[in-house]
């Protein structure tokens, strides 16, 4: 048996429970967890905003770090005992999790940092592939972890992120073009000047609507997240006459397209830009305090769950 933080029914409070230790299936590993970050995905699950197909009871947590306890068919037994960063098939806020994606952690990398180098870095890497052929692009939430990493990777690859954010965050964005979202005329000017045909949106709601409307003809909005928890208000004429598109970005749909070893290599080649700031660490049993701290301080850095 193992301890796990679970939501028993949709829109109910997470609870510390005891459940059976899962078994690794074909192509999977069983990881004895050490650390796992709180991510917006987890908050969406807690608040009941995630997809209808979620199955309850649901163990929280998307990514983390730990040592491989056992492997399923098709996975070499040489992996057993190695410390890996993983994206879970089952939740990571637990003593054990099942993972289908993992990469070995260098011995000199802090495990707390290692717990956060799967989801955001892989999202940024895959987004850059989606942006191939486009020099400039709009980006919302540029002070978020994914925002910061996407900016750094884009600049390294010679791209021009046009970052749109709140007025109070303009001075906190490490990019050459940062604009207050209320300055719509300037956003339109930049769109024309740089022929912006792509927008990466993590916010949803009014921000997504603004970026979609500001794209040039045949532009495409890539919806990655919905931090605002609001729907996108779209004028159909943007599709009918300006031939614009909105597509959804789901990392789980992208990962099978790429070779796992190659993605891991890209992460460690760029590890300095992917290292997050760790704001605080809470034991698994103190998950309520961890969530309260996250809601009050999520801009300060990553909040980790430590499995005792």
C-alpha positions in Angstrom: 0.0 0.0 0.0 1.0 3.6 -0.5 0.0 7.1 0.5 -1.4 9.4 -2.3 -3.2 12.8 -2.6 -6.4 12.0 -4.4 -9.6 13.7 -5.6 -12.4 11.1 -5.0 -15.0 12.9 -7.0 -15.0 16.0 -9.3 -15.0 19.3 -7.5 -14.3 17.7 -4.1 -11.3 18.6 -1.9 -8.1 16.5 -2.3 -7.5 14.0 0.5 -4.5 12.1 1.7 -5.5 8.4 1.2 -4.0 4.9 1.2 -4.2 2.9 -2.1 -2.6 -0.1 -3.8 0.8 0.4 -5.3 0.3 0.4 -9.1 2.1 -2.0 -11.5 4.1 -1.0 -14.5 2.5 -2.1 -17.8 4.3 -2.6 -21.2 6.7 0.3 -21.9 6.2 1.8 -18.4 8.1 2.1 -15.2 7.2 2.2 -11.5 8.9 5.2 -9.8 9.4 5.6 -6.1 8.8 9.3 -5.8 11.0 11.9 -4.1 9.7 15.3 -5.3 6.8 16.6 -7.4 5.9 20.2 -8.2 2.5 21.8 -8.0 1.5 22.8 -11.6 -1.5 24.8 -13.0 -2.7 21.4 -14.4 -3.2 20.2 -10.8 -5.0 23.4 -9.8 -7.4 22.9 -12.8 -8.1 19.3 -11.6 -8.8 20.5 -8.0 -11.1 23.2 -9.2 -12.9 21.0 -11.6 -11.9 22.7 -14.8 -10.2 19.8 -16.5 -11.5 17.6 -19.2 -14.7 15.6 -18.8 -12.9 12.3 -19.5 -10.9 12.5 -16.2 -11.4 9.3 -14.2 -12.0 9.5 -10.5 -10.7 8.8 -8.0 -7.8 10.9 -9.4 -4.2 11.0 -8.0 -2.8 14.5 -8.4 0.6 15.4 -9.8 1.9 15.4 -13.4 5.7 15.3 -13.2 8.4 14.6 -10.6 11.6 12.8 -9.8 12.4 9.5 -8.1 14.1 6.1 -8.5 12.8 3.4 -10.7 11.5 0.5 -8.6 10.4 -1.9 -11.4 9.8 -1.9 -15.1 7.2 -3.3 -17.5 7.6 -5.5 -20.5 9.8 -3.9 -23.2 11.8 -1.8 -20.7 15.4 -2.9 -19.9 15.9 -4.0 -16.3 19.1 -1.9 -16.3 16.9 1.1 -15.5 16.0 -0.2 -12.1 17.5 1.9 -9.3 18.2 4.9 -11.5 17.0 8.4 -10.6 14.8 9.8 -13.3 12.6 12.8 -14.1 9.2 11.6 -15.3 5.8 12.6 -16.6 3.3 10.4 -15.0 0.6 8.1 -16.4 -0.7 8.0 -12.8 -0.3 10.9 -10.4 3.0 11.9 -8.8 1.7 13.2 -5.5 2.1 9.7 -4.2 4.8 7.4 -2.9 4.8 5.6 -6.2 3.8 6.5 -9.8 3.6 4.9 -13.2 5.4 6.7 -16.0 5.6 6.2 -19.8 8.0 9.1 -20.3 11.3 9.5 -18.3 14.9 10.6 -18.6 17.8 9.9 -16.4 19.0 12.7 -14.1 22.7 13.7 -14.1 24.3 12.9 -10.7 25.3 16.6 -10.2 21.7 17.9 -10.7 19.8 18.9 -7.6 16.8 16.5 -7.3 14.5 19.4 -6.4 15.4 21.1 -9.7 15.2 17.7 -11.5 11.6 17.3 -10.4 10.6 20.3 -12.6 12.5 19.7 -15.8 10.0 17.5 -17.7 6.7 19.3 -18.3 7.7 22.9 -19.0 11.0 22.2 -20.9 9.3 19.6 -23.1 6.4 22.0 -23.8 8.8 24.8 -24.8 10.8 22.4 -27.0 7.7 21.1 -28.8 6.3 24.6 -29.1 9.4 25.7 -30.9 8.9 22.9 -33.4 5.3 24.1 -33.9 6.7 27.6 -34.6 9.2 26.4 -37.3 9.1 28.7 -40.3 7.9 31.7 -38.3 10.3 34.4 -37.1 8.0 36.4 -34.7 5.1 35.2 -32.5 2.9 36.5 -29.8 3.3 35.0 -26.3 1.1 35.5 -23.3 2.0 34.8 -19.6 5.7 35.5 -20.3 6.6 35.5 -16.6 5.3 31.9 -16.1 7.7 29.0 -16.1 6.7 27.9 -19.6 6.7 31.5 -20.8 10.2 32.2 -19.5 11.6 29.0 -21.0 9.9 29.5 -24.3 11.3 33.0 -24.5 14.9 31.8 -23.7 14.7 28.9 -26.2 13.2 31.2 -28.9 15.9 33.8 -28.5 18.6 31.2 -28.6 17.1 30.0 -31.9 17.0 33.6 -33.4 13.2 34.0 -33.1 11.3 37.2 -32.0 8.8 36.6 -29.1 6.4 39.5 -28.9 5.4 39.2 -25.2 2.0 40.5 -24.1 1.4 40.9 -20.4 -0.1 43.0 -17.6 1.4 46.4 -17.1 2.9 45.5 -13.7 4.9 42.6 -15.3 6.3 44.5 -18.3 9.6 45.2 -16.5 10.0 41.6 -15.3 10.1 40.0 -18.8 13.5 39.0 -20.2 12.7 39.7 -23.9 13.4 42.5 -26.3 9.7 43.2 -27.2 7.3 43.4 -24.2 4.0 45.2 -24.4 1.2 46.0 -22.0 -2.0 44.1 -23.1 -4.0 47.4 -22.9 -1.9 49.0 -25.6 -3.9 47.5 -28.5 -2.8 50.0 -31.2 0.9 49.1 -30.5 0.1 45.4 -30.6 -1.5 45.9 -34.0 1.6 47.9 -35.1 4.0 45.1 -34.0 1.9 42.5 -35.7 2.1 44.3 -39.0 5.8 45.2 -38.6 6.9 41.6 -37.8 4.1 39.9 -39.9 3.0 37.9 -36.8 1.2 34.7 -37.9 1.5 32.7 -34.7 0.4 33.2 -31.1 1.2 31.0 -28.2 -1.4 31.5 -25.5 -1.3 30.2 -21.9 -4.0 32.5 -20.5 -7.2 32.0 -22.5 -10.1 34.4 -22.1 -9.7 38.0 -23.2 -5.9 37.6 -23.7 -6.4 34.8 -26.3 -9.1 36.9 -28.0 -6.8 39.9 -28.2 -3.9 37.9 -29.7 -6.2 36.1 -32.2 -7.7 39.4 -33.4 -4.2 40.9 -33.7 -2.7 38.2 -35.8 -2.2 38.8 -39.5 -4.4 37.1 -42.1 -4.0 33.3 -42.1 -2.7 33.5 -38.5 -2.9 30.6 -36.0 -3.5 30.8 -32.2 -1.9 27.9 -30.3 -3.8 27.3 -27.1 -1.5 25.8 -24.5 -3.3 26.7 -21.2 -6.2 28.5 -19.6 -4.7 30.3 -16.6 -7.6 32.8 -16.6 -10.2 29.9 -16.5 -12.2 32.0 -19.0 -13.5 31.0 -22.4 -12.3 32.6 -25.6 -14.7 35.1 -27.2 -14.2 34.9 -31.0 -15.8 36.8 -33.9 -16.6 34.2 -36.6 -15.4 36.7 -39.2 -11.8 36.1 -38.0 -12.2 32.6 -39.4 -14.5 33.3 -42.4 -12.8 36.3 -43.9 -9.3 36.3 -42.4 -8.9 32.5 -42.4 -7.4 32.3 -39.0 -7.2 29.2 -36.9 -7.2 28.0 -33.2 -5.4 24.8 -32.4 -5.0 23.1 -29.0 -1.6 22.1 -27.8 -1.5 18.9 -25.6 2.0 17.7 -24.7 0.8 14.1 -24.4 -0.1 14.2 -28.1 3.3 15.6 -29.1 5.6 13.3 -27.2 5.0 10.1 -29.3 6.1 12.1 -32.4 9.6 12.5 -31.1 12.4 10.2 -30.0 12.7 10.2 -26.2 16.5 10.2 -26.1 16.6 13.1 -28.4 14.2 15.2 -26.3 16.2 14.3 -23.1 19.4 15.5 -24.9 17.8 18.8 -25.8 16.8 19.3 -22.1 20.3 18.8 -20.8 22.0 20.8 -23.6 19.9 23.7 -22.4 19.7 22.8 -18.7 20.7 26.3 -17.4 17.8 28.0 -19.1 15.4 25.3 -17.9 16.4 25.3 -14.2 13.4 26.8 -12.2 13.5 28.8 -9.0 12.3 26.7 -6.1 10.1 28.8 -3.8 9.2 26.3 -1.1 9.0 22.5 -0.3 6.3 20.8 1.8 6.0 17.2 2.9 3.3 15.1 1.3 1.3 15.1 4.6 1.3 19.0 4.5 -0.3 19.2 1.1 -3.0 21.6 2.3 -0.4 24.1 3.5 1.5 23.6 0.2 -1.6 24.5 -1.8 -2.3 27.5 0.3 1.2 28.7 -0.2 1.0 28.1 -3.9 -2.1 30.2 -4.3 -0.5 33.1 -2.4 3.0 32.9 -3.9 2.9 31.1 -7.3 4.7 33.9 -9.0 7.7 33.4 -6.6 8.8 30.0 -8.1 8.0 26.3 -8.0 6.3 24.8 -4.9 7.3 21.2 -4.4 5.7 18.2 -2.7 8.3 16.1 -0.9 7.4 12.4 -0.5 8.6 11.3 2.9 
